[in-house]
Amino acid sequence: MVRRARELAVRAGRPVVDLARSHTTVAVERAALRLAGLSGADAEGIPWANRLVDAVRDQVGLEHGVALPVWHALRTGPSRDLTELAARATARDVSFRLPEGAAAEHAVRDARHAMAGGLAVIDGRRRERRRLIGEWGEPRGPLVYLIVATGDIHEDVRQAVAAARGGADVIAVIRSTGQSLLDYVPHGATREGYAGTYATQENFRLMRAALDEVSSQLGRYVRLTNYASGLCMPEIAVLAGLERLDMMLNDSMYGILFRDINPLRTFVDQRFSRQLHARAGIVINTGEDNYLTTADAMQAAHTVTASQLLNEYFGKEAGLTDAQLGLGHAFEIDPDLPDSFRMELAHALLARELFPDAPLKWMPPTRHMTGDVFRGYLLNGFFNLAGALTRQNILLVGMMTEAVVTPFLSDRDLALQNVRYVMDAAGALEEDFRPAPGGVIARRADTVLREAVDLLEGLDGRGLLDAIAAGTFGGMRRPADGGRGRDGVAERAPGYRNPAIELLEGSPDPGPEGEDRP
């Protein structure tokens, strides 16, 4: 049945990959320019990458990519570098055209050289991560994952350092609400944000430096997470690789379902972003837990499993290894339901058996947190115990003040104490935990898997895009021709060239599988 499920996931996903291979987006082209070294923004705060891609699109379209017209303009015009070219293009002082013959080959060669330089920096940051883990060490048990999100990157740094000292192994900086819908990446350090902090290259740099400093003091490598999602997914993936982030939220359908971003735009962008993550040794975190915030965790459990299988296919097709697939799931069954804990164990064990070599990301209860902090603390203890029993690799710290306030440092400290107690007390309890054959847990897991196979068989008949339009995942109906960002998609012409994609698909991973395993 598992083999059948994977075959069906491939059959459902392959037509979407074909679409991604035959289209490009403004974000993919901007990411290629960023990889080639273009950074900074104009006086209005609009990144030069946006300005340059918009100018090319207005004059010659995106169907052939930006590499040909941009590097031809650099070779034949007065601009000394990409930044100056972007400034001239913004002032309407550049006439772009598509070169042919030898001129086209020269442009591609120059573009490839520039983009290879960016990939060399990313390769160096990956080697740096391995060296630091070897020097400082890392936890033997699950990675304890904790969120900071004040809106002020400097305050985030203080909270992140305190959390690391309190036992957190992964710091996730939540993005400011609405950033996923911005079609540009803000520039520089930011001190304002609503329910989160803007993802920018400078914010990445500041947090990475602070976590490296505290890692050296603790003798334990502390990982950094942010979000490669939304309308700028590929660009943020480039910035994450350049600044040595370790994990990135990167789900194939989250932006479609929960941010109403156009499905085609999302699938094109996510494939290129995952190729970059594969090269950078970054572990992705997928977003199946979000389905259970809008749908019942018992009724929709099979949609989580089906999505995990699809994310596995899309991830591996883009070059990610098992060790980089932080597939998501969550502890979200109504606690008032009889046998709820046994059902949670069944779902968690199913994920572990289906993906034995993946660093699963286990999410704490949120939907049924009522504001009763004592009940919430107990639920989080049960969540941590389920994680210990089923060997979850990435354990997000549950907050008893979920649904009440943005957690204080004291709340985080108590939550970390909860994790430490359960993990220390349980030890290697998974070695002794074997559900009874034919018992409640085994029967529930079998039911969920069978329902997931049925769902995937249904996709085989109508296609993944039609299933998304029908509200199959998370109860959200998202038609293929709707959503934000559709106007930023272009079908590739026969002469399309993007040396960044060519380099990522044509060169081997810089290290053997498993070296970047959390």
N, C-alpha and C positions, 0 to 999 in steps of 0.2 A: 504493500500500500504506500509506503514511503517512496519507493522508486517511482510508482505511478504519479504521486503528487509532484515530484520533481520534474518528471517528463511533461506534465501538464503546465507547470509553471514556466518551463522553457517555451512551450508552444504558445502560451499566452503572451510572454514577454518578447519573443523574437520579432513580431511585427512592429512593436514599439521601438525596439533597437534599430530596426531598418529605417523607421521614420527619423530617429535621432541621427543616423548616419547620413541621411539625405537632406538635412536641414542645418541651418546655423541660426544664431541669434545675436542680437546686439551685445549681450553679456558675454557670450563665447568670444566674440571678436575683441571686446574690451579686455577680457582676461588675457588673450594672446598678447595684446599691447603691453599690459602690465608685466607679463612674463618677460617681455623684451626690454623692460626697464622704465617704461613710462609711468610716472607717478606725479603727485601734486595736483593742485586745483587752481582755477583762476580766481580773480578777486571776488567773484560772487560765490565761491565755494563749490563750483561745479568741477568735477575732476576732468583733467585734460583727456583722459581716456574716453569719457563721454563726448567731449567736444570733438575729438578727432573722428570717432566712429560716426557721429551724427553728420559731420561734414562729408565723409566718404559716402555714406548712405544717400544723402541728398543729391550728390553729384553723379555717382555711378552705380548706386545700389549695393546691397550686401551679398548678392548671389555668388560672386566670385571671391568673397572674403575681403578683408582689409589689407592683407599682406602685400598683394600685388600693387594696388595703387599707392599705398603709403610708402613702401620702400622704393618704388619707382620715383615718387616725388622727392624722396631724400637724395637719390642718386643724381637727379637732373635739376634740382632746384637749389636755392641758396640756404635752406634750413640746415643747421649743423646737427640737430638731434631731434628726437621725437617731440620733446617739449616745445621747442621752437616751431616745429611744423604744426603742432596742435594750436599754438597761439596764432600763427599766420592763418590757419584754416578757420579759426574762430572769427578772425578779422576779414574773412572772405578774400584772402590774399594768395590762395593756392587753387590751382585748377587740377583736380585729380583725373587720371584716365587709366584705363586698363592696358598695360603694356603687352606686347606680343613677342614671340620668338625669343631671341637672345636677351632682349630687355626684360622679358618676363622671368627668364631663368636667373638673371642677375638679381632681380628684386627678391625672388624666392630664396636665393643663396644668402643674401644679406639678412633677410628676415629670419632664416633658420639659424644663422650665426648668433643673432641677438637673442632669440628665444632659447637657444641652447645655453646661453650664459645664465639665463634665469633658472633653468633646470639644474645647472651646475650648482647654483646657490642652494636650491632646495635639496639636492643630493648631499651637500655639505652639512646642512642643518640636520638631515636624517642621521648622518654619521655622528654628528655632535650629540644627538639624543642617545645613541647607543653607547657612546663613550661615557656620558654622564651617568647613565643607568649602571654601567659597569663600575664607575668610580663611587657613586653614592649608594647604590643598591635600590631595591624596591620591595614592597610588601609581598609576603608569601601567600596571604589569603586574598579575598576579594578586594578590589579597589573601592574605597569609600569615597563616594562622589557627592560633593556639596556645592550648592548654588550661592553665588553672590550677585546682587543686582540692585545697586543704589542709584544708578544714573550718573554718578560721579566716578570716573575711573580711579582717581586718587583715593577716594574712600573705599572703592572696591578692593584696591590693593591692600589697604590696611585690614579689611575684613578677611581677605583671602589668606594673608599671612597668619592671622589669628586662627583661622580655620585649619590651616596646615599644621600649626603648632598643636591644635586640639585633636589631630588625628586624621584629617582629610587627606586623601591620596590624589584626588582629582578635583580641581576647582573649575566650575562652569560659570562663565559670565553670561547671564541672560541678556539678550538684546532688548533694546528699547522697543516698546510696543509700536508696531507700524513700520519698523525698519525693513521688514521683508517686502513691503510694498513700495519702497523707494527704488527707483530705477537708476540709482547711483550709490556709490559707497562714500559716506562722509569722510572728510579728510582731517587728520590731526587728532590730538587728545580732546576728549569731550567731558564736560562737567554737568551736563543736563541730559536727562532721559526719563521717560515715563515707564515705571515698572521694569526698568532695565537700563543697560548702558550700550551706547552705539558700538557696533563692531567696526573698528577702523584699524589700519595698519599700526598707527602709533599706539592705540590702546592695547593692541596685541603685544607690541614691543615692551611697553611699560609693565604689563602683567607678567610677561615671560621673564623679564629681568628680576622682578620681585620674587617670583617663585623659584628661580634659580638660586637667588641669595639665601632664601630660607631652606631650600633643599640642601645646600652645602652645610648649613648649620645643623640640620636634623639628621643628615646622613641617610636621606631617603628622597628619591626623585619624585617630585610632585608634578603631576600632569595638568595641562591646561586645555580647556574645552571651550568652543564657541559654536556658532551656527553658520554652516554653509547652506543656506536655504533662501527662498524668496527670489526676487527678480535679479539679484546679483550673485547668485550661487557660485558660478565659476570664478568670478573675481575674488570673492572672499576665500575660495579654495586656494588661489594663488597666494594671497596675502598670508594665509595660515601656513602654507609651506615655507614661505620666505622667513616667517617669524618663529618657526618651530613650535606650532601648536601640536598637540598630541592626539586629540580627538576632535571630531566635528559632528554636530548634528547634521545628518544628510540622509533624508528619507525620500524615496522615489515619488511618493504621493502626498506627503504632508501639505506642501504648498498648494496643491490642487484642491484638496478636501477642506482644509481649514483656513486658507488665505485666498481662495478663489482665484488662483493664478492659472492661466491657460494651461491645459494638459500638455499640449505639444511643446510649448515653451519650457515647461518644467522638465519633461523627459529629455529634451535636447541638452538643457543646461546641466541636469544631474549626471548625464553620462560623462561629459567633459570634466565636471568637478570631481567625479569619482576616479577618473583616470589620473587627475592631479593628486588626489589623496593616496592612490596606490603608489605613485612615484615617491611621495613624501613620507610614506610609512605611517600615515595617519589612520587611526581607527575610527570608522564611522559609527554613529549611533542612529538607529532608525526609530521611527515614531509610532509604532503600532499601539503603544500605550494610549495615544490620543483617541483611538477609536472607542475606547472604553469610557471616555469621559462624555461621549455623546450617544453611546449605545450601551445596552445592558451587557455586563461582563459575561454572563452565562449564555445569553442568546447569541452574542456576537463573538464568542471565543474563537470560532472557526475562521472568522475574517482576519483575526490576528495571525493565525497560523498560515493562512493563504498568503497574506501580505509578507510575512517573514520569508516564505519560499520565493516569492517574486523579488523581494529585495536581495535575497541571496543570488538569484540568477542575474539580476541587473548589476550587482556588485562584482561578481566574478567575471561577467562579460567585459566589464570595464577594467579588469586587471587586479581587483582586490583579492587578497588571500583570505582563507578562513579566519586567520588570526586578526584580520582587520574588520570583521563583520560583527559589530556590536548590535545585534538584532534586539529590538525592544519588545518588552511585554510588561504587564502591570498587575499589581495586587488590588483589584478593583471590584471584587464580588461584594455584594451587599452583606455586611457582617451579621445582619439579623437573619440571613438565610441559614436554615439548618445545614450542618456539614460544610459551611462556607470555607473553613480552613482546609478541609480535605480537597475541596474543589480547586482551591488556589494551588495546593501541592500538585494536583493532577495537571493543571495548566503549565506550571513551572517545570515539572518533570518532562512533559511532552516537548517543550522547547529545548530542554537540555538533551534529550535523546535524539531529536531531529537534527540538532546542530552541535555535535559533541566537541568540535574543535573551535567553535565561535565564542568570543568573549561576550556573553549575553548581558544586556543592560536591563536590570530589574528595577521597576518603578514603584514607589510607595503609594499607599492609598491617598486619593485626593477627593474623589467624587462623594464618598460617604463620610468625609470629615465634617462634623456638625458644629464645631466650635467648642465642644466639650474637650478641653485639653487633656484631661485624665484618660478619657476613652481613646483619644487620638494617640496618646503616648503608648497605650496598650496595643492598639492596632499596629503601630509601627514596630513594636516588639515582635508581634506575630509575623509581620512582613520580614523582619530581619531573620527570624527563625526559619521561615520558608526559604529564604536565600541560602542559609547555612545547610539546610537539608537537601537542597537541589543544586548546590554548587554554582550559584550565579557569580559571574566574574566582576561585574560593575554594579555596585549597590548604591543607588541614590538614597541619600539620607532623608528620611521622612520627618517632617516637622509637626509637632503637636499643635502649633498655632496655624496650620494650614486652614484657609478659609476664615481666619480671624484678622491677622495683621501680617505685614511683611516681617519675617522672623527677626528678632533681636539676636545679638551675639550670644546672649545667655540661652536663648532657645536652641541655637545651633550647638552650643556646648552640651546641653542636656541630651539633644538628639544623638550627638556623637558618643556620649556615655552609653546610651541605649545600644548602639551598634557594637561598641567595644564589649559590653557585658555579654550580649548574645553570642558574638563570635568567639570570645574567649571561653564561655561556658560550653558552647556546642562543640568547639574543636573540629575534628574531622568526622562529625556525626554522620555525614553522608555515607561513610563507609559501612555504617551499621543499619542504615535506613533502606529497607526493601519493602515496598508496598505488596500486600498479599495478591498473588495471581488471581485474577477474576474478582478482586475486591472493588470497592467503590472508586478508589483512585484510578485503578487500571481501566475500569469500565468507562469512567468519564474521559480519560485521555483517548481511549479508542473512539468514543463518540465524536469528540472534537476533530480528530484526524479524519474520520470518515466524512464529516460535514465539510471539512476543508477540501477534501478530494471532490466532493459533489460540487462545491462552488467553483473549483478550478475546471472541472469538466464543463460547467456552464459557460465559463469564459472561452473554452475551446470552440464553442458554437457561435458566440456573438462578438468576441474580442474584448480586450481589456478596456479600451476607451469607451465602448458602449456600456460596459459594466459600471465604470465610474460614473457615467452619465445617469445611470439608473439608480444610483445611491447605494451600491453594494457595500462600500467601505465607509464606516462611520456614519451611515445614514445621510451622507451629503451627495446631492445630485449636481454633477459638474459636467456639462456638455463639452464635447471636444472643441467646438468653435467658439466657446465663451471664455470668460475669465480675463484677468488683467494680463497685459504683456503680449497679447497675440500679435499686435502690430510690430513687435520686435523680432518676429520670426521670419526667416527667408529660406526658400528652397534653394539648395545648392545648384549652381549651373555646372555643366560638364567641366569647365575649367577652374572650378573652385580650388583654392589652395589655402591651407592653414598649416604652416610648418610646425606649430605647437602640437597639433593633433598628430601630424606625421611623426614627430619625434617621440611622442608618448606611445604610439602604436608600434613604432619600428625599433625601439631599443629595449633591452632587457631591464627588469627591475634591478636596482643597484645592490640588492642583498638577497640572500636566500630566505625562503618563507620561514616565518616563525621568529626571526630576530627582533621584530617589533611587537611581539605579543605582549599584551598587558598581563 
